[in-house]
Amino acid sequence: MSQMLALVIVVFILLVGDLVAVRTKAWIPSMFVSAVLFLIGYWTFFPKEIVALAGVPSAVAVMMMYLLITNMGTLLSIQELKNQWKTIVIALSGILGIVTVLLSVGTLIFGFQTMVVAVPPLVGGVVSALIMSEGAKEAGLATLSVFAIVIYVMQGFAGYPLTSLVLKKEGKRLLKQYREGSLAANEVAATVEAAAQPVELKLFKNLPEKYNTEFFKFFRLSLVAYLAYLTSTLLAPVVSVSPFVLALLFGVIATSVGFLEKQALQKANGFGIAILVLMLFIFDGLKQATPGMLLEIIVPLLGAIVLGITGMYIFSFIVGKILKVSKEMAFAVSLTALYGFPADYIITNEVINSLTEDEKEREALTSHMLPPMLVGGFVTVTIVSVVLAGIFVGFL
């Protein structure tokens, strides 16, 4: 298969996902459709390395991840992060729910080792899945080594449609309040107005706009991402901190001091290709899930996902009730553990765009729904899951 044919096929799959999401008004998320099509492709005629063949090797995906996460930091001010403390508590409660139910009920049904392997991938990303997979392999547990990877690549099938469902309910509730004028109208207006105004680059206030080129924007984003990576490397002998977590934090700081503008990647006309690359990298993980593999572990796989989501809902509902956050928003924030970024960003935007065509209403919904979803995804997938994997691998 030629590179260009591979590229046409994988981009067409993303297009089909988009079209289905638009047609169904996000009831069927694009991520879910694309994941199914990629899985069918891998089981039939796709080369296993079709994503790399199309021009997206892992090195390119990692580069885009650094730029995207740093760029996401430009959307969150330091004040916004302080304001999202409820989101962080809810996200952690959802993870606690997964751990509690899987290690109690799940252990009784499927066994302790199976559930130990299941927890970190279920609440996180590829890093935690790989840690548990390697740990199981070293312990001589070949089936559980495969199980760790498969639960990671399959959990989104539950997470995508569920998130879309609860976000649509939350969006309709907020939209009704907004139209009635009871959705903190002044606060929303201020947020929208602030988002509409270009953020002053305090450190470059004397720089003529003509010199603020796309390459200058890319350079500043790359520099901030590199500083995050460098800091993570320097801290490694003392404490392990994900460079992606630091990239988000550094993006927030760089915007606050006036080194980066808000949505720098969009303004550099690089956001679309970055999302394309990262989505292809995510779906590349599905090449690990063969039909035989799934048949062997289908029962514990489904059991772990159902039990995990049940525990997540119960705990997030209780904590959301205490913190006076709607059960839909609390559950949606917890569900980010099943996929993280960029799926949390994509699904939230799909839902918002499906609910209204009025730009002001979309901005109001975005200001209320997107920040908690982004923060929730980073807390669960990027931070907590890796910590859990480091602890749980010792139990094998």
N, C-alpha and C positions, 0 to 999 in steps of 0.2 A: 504494500500500500504506500502510495506517495505521500509526502508531507502535506501537500495542499488538499488531497482527498481526505486525509485524516482530519485536517483543520475544518474542512467543510462539514464533515459528519458530526464532529463534537460540537461545533457552533450551532448546527441545525438542531441538535438535541436541546440545547439551551433555549433556542428560539421556540421550539414546540412547547417547552415548559412555560415560557412566557405567555404564549398564545392561549394555552389552557387556563392559566391563572387569570388572564384578562377576561376570557370568555365566561369563566365560572365566578368572576368577581372575587377571586382569591379563596374561594371555598376549597379549591384544589391548588395548593401552592406550587409554584414553578419548581422548587427544589425537589418536591416529592415526585413530580412527573419526570424530571430529568434523571433522578436517581433510578427510577424504574427502567427507563430507556437505556441507561448505561448498563444496568445489571443484565438486561436482555441482550444487549450488544456483546458484553463480555462472555455470555453463555453461548453465543452463536458465532459471529464472524469477526468480532473485534480482535485485533492484535492486543496482547496484554499491555503493551507499552504505547497504546494509541495516543494518549495525552502527551507523552514525551515526544512521540513521533510527529505530532501536530505542532511542536515547537514550544512546549511547556514542560521542560524538565524541572526537577524539584528546586534547583538553584534559582531559577527564574521565579517560581512560585514563592519561595522564601523572600526574595527581594521585594516582590509586590506586597507580601504580608507586612513587612517592615514599613513600607510606604503607607499602606492602607491604615494600619493601626496607629501610626504617628498622626496620620490625617484625621482619624477618628478622635484623637486627643484634642484636635483644634475645635471640635464641636462641643467639648465639655470644659467649662470654666472651672477654676478651683472652687468657686462658690457653688457651682452645679454639683460637683462631687460631694461637697458637704451636704447639699440638699438631698442627695440620694442615699443617705444613711439607712433609710427604711428599706430601700431596694436591696442593699447589701445584707441586711438582717434577714429579709425574706428569702433571698437567694441561698444564704447559709442554712436557713431552716428547711428549705426544700432538699438540700443535700443531706441534712441530718435525717430527714424522713426516709430518703433512699437507703442510707446506711442502716438505720434502725430496723426497717421492715425486711430488708434483704438478709441481714445477719441474724434475724430472729425467725420470722416465718419462712424466708427463703432457705435458710440453713436446715430447717426441719424437713423441707420437701426435697431439696436438691443437694444438700451437703455443704459443709463449711468451705472447703477449698473452692468449689465452683462459685460460690457467692463472693468470696474474697477476690477472686479474679474478675468477677462481674462489676463490682462497685466502681473502681476508678475509671474504666472506660465509659461506664454509663453516665458518670457525672463529668466527663471531660472529653478531651480531644485525642489526637493521634499520639502525642507524647506519652500520656498515661497508659494508653492501650499498648504501645510498644514496650513500656517498662514492665507491665504485667505479663505480656506475651513472652518476653525474654526470661522473666523470672520463672514462669511456668515451665518453659523449655529447659532451663537449668535444673529445675526440680524433677525433671523426667516426666512432666505432665503434658504430653504432646497434644492431646485433645483440648486441654484447657488453654494451651498456647494459641491454638487456632481460635478458640472461643473468645479470647480477649479481643482479637482483631475483628471477628465477625460481629460481636455485640457493638463495637464502635461504628462499623460501617452500616449496621442495620437500625440503630436506635433512632436515626432521623426519620425513618418511615412512620414511627409513632409520633415523633416530636413535631414534624412539619404541619400535618393536618390539624393536630390538637391545638397548636399555637395559633394557627390561622383562625380556628373556630372561636377560641376564647378572646382573641384580639378583636375579632369582628363584633362580638358582644360588647366588649369594653368600648370600642370605637363608637358604636351606636349610642351607648349610654352617654359618653362624653359629648357626642355631636348634638344629642337632644339638649343637654345642659347648656352647650354653647349657644344654640339657637334660641334658648329661653333666656339667655343672659345670666345664667347662674354659675357658669364655669370660670370663676375668678377672672372676669372679663378684663379687668385692668392689667392683671398679671400676664394674661395671654397676649394682650395688645402690646405690652412692653416687650415681651419675648419676641413677638413677630417683628416689631419695629426694630429691635436690636439686630435681629437676624437679617433684616433687609438692608441695613446700613453696612458699608464696608468697614472692617475693623482697621484702625490706624496702625501701621507698622511703626511703632514708636522708635525702634532702633534704626529705621531707614526713612525717617520723616523728611529728610532733605534730599532723598533720592528721587530724581524725576521718574514718573510712572513708566516712561518708555524703556527704562533700564530694568524694570521689574518684569523680565521676560519669563517665558515658560521654563527655560532652563535654570533661571535663577530660583524659581519656586521649587523645582525638582532638587536643586543643589541644597537648598536650606532644609527641605524635608529629609534628604539623604543624610545630611550632617547630623540632624537631631536624632535620626534613627541609629546612626553609627555611635553617637555618644551614649545612647541607651545600651547598645551592644557592648561597648567598651566598659561601661559601668558594671554591667552584669558579669563580664569577664574578670574585672578587678575584684569584685565581691565574691567570686566563686570559691576561693580558698576559705573564706569565713562563713558565708551563707549563700545558698543557691536561690537566685532570684531570676525568674524568666526575663529574657531581654524584651519579650513582647509586652510584658506588664510595664516594664520601664519605658518602652517606646510610647505607650499610651500616656503615662505620667509625664514624660518629657514633652510630648505634644501639647499637653495642657499647659505646662510651664512656659514653653516657648511661645505659645499664643498669648499667654497672660503678660509676658514681658515685651511683646511686640516684635518677636523674631519671625513668627509665622502668622499668616492671615488665616481667618476661618475658612474651612473647606479649600485648603491650598491645592490639593490634588485635583479637585474639580476645576479650579481656576487655571491649573496648568494643563487642562484637557487630557488628564491621564486616568481619571477615575473609572471610566467605562472599561478600558482594557485591563486595568488592575483587578476589577471585580471578575471579569471574564477569566483571567488567568487563575485567580484563587478558586473560583467555582470548579474549574476543570481539575485542579489539583485535589480538591475534596473528592470529586467523583472518581478520580483515579484510584482511590482506596478501595472501591468496589471490586476491583479486579481480583482481590483476595478471596471473595465470597463465591466459591464454586457450589453447584447444586448438591454434590455429595457432602460437602462440608456442612451445608445448611441442614440437610436431612439428619445428620448425625447429632446435631446440637439444637435442633429446632425447639424441642420442649423446654429445656432450661433457658434458651434464648428468649422465647416468648414469656416464660414465667418470670424471668428476671426483669424484663421490661415492664410487664403489667404490674408486678409487685412494686417495682421502683417508682413508677408513675403514681400508683396509689398512695404510697408513703409520702411522696412529694406533694400531692394534692392535700392530704390531710394536714401535714405540718404547715404548709404555706397558707392554707385556709385559716388555721388557728392563729398563726402569727399575723397574717393580714388583718384578721378581725381585731386583734389587740391594737395594731398600729393604724387601724381605720383606713386600710387600703382595700379596694374592691377585690372580691375573690377571683374575678377574671384576671385582673392585672397581677395579683399575687401569684396565681398559677402560671401565667404567661412568663413572668420573670423566672420562676423556678424551672420552667421547661427549657429555658436557654441552656441549661446544663446538658441537654441532649444533642446540641449542635453548635452553640457558640457563634462567633463571628466568622463569615459575613452573613450566615443564614438569618440571624436575628435582625440584622439591618434590612435584608431583602424582604423577608416576610412581613415585617412591620410596615414598610413602605408600600408593599403590594396591597395590604389590607386598607391602609389609609387612602390610597388612590382608588380603591374599589368602592369606598363609602361615599365619596363626594368629589365633584369636579370643581368646586369653588376653592380657589387658591387660599383664601383667608382661613377657611375651615380646615383645609389640609395642614396649613401651618400651625393652627391651634392644636389639632390632633397630634401632629409631629412633636410639638413642644411638650406634650404631656405623656406620650407613649414611647417615643424613641429613646430618650435618655435612660429611663429605667431598664429598657430592654438591652441597651448597649452595656451599661454598667453590670447588669445581671450576668450577661454572657462572659464578660471578662473576669468577673469574680469566680464564677463556677468553673468554666472551662480552662482559663489561662492560669489561674492561681491555685484554687483549692484542689482540683483533680490531680495535679502533679504532686502536691503535698501528700494527698491520700495514697497515690501510687507508691510513693517512697516509703510510706508506713506499711501498707498492706502487703507489699512484695516480701516483706520480712516474715509474714505469716505462712508462706508457702513451704 
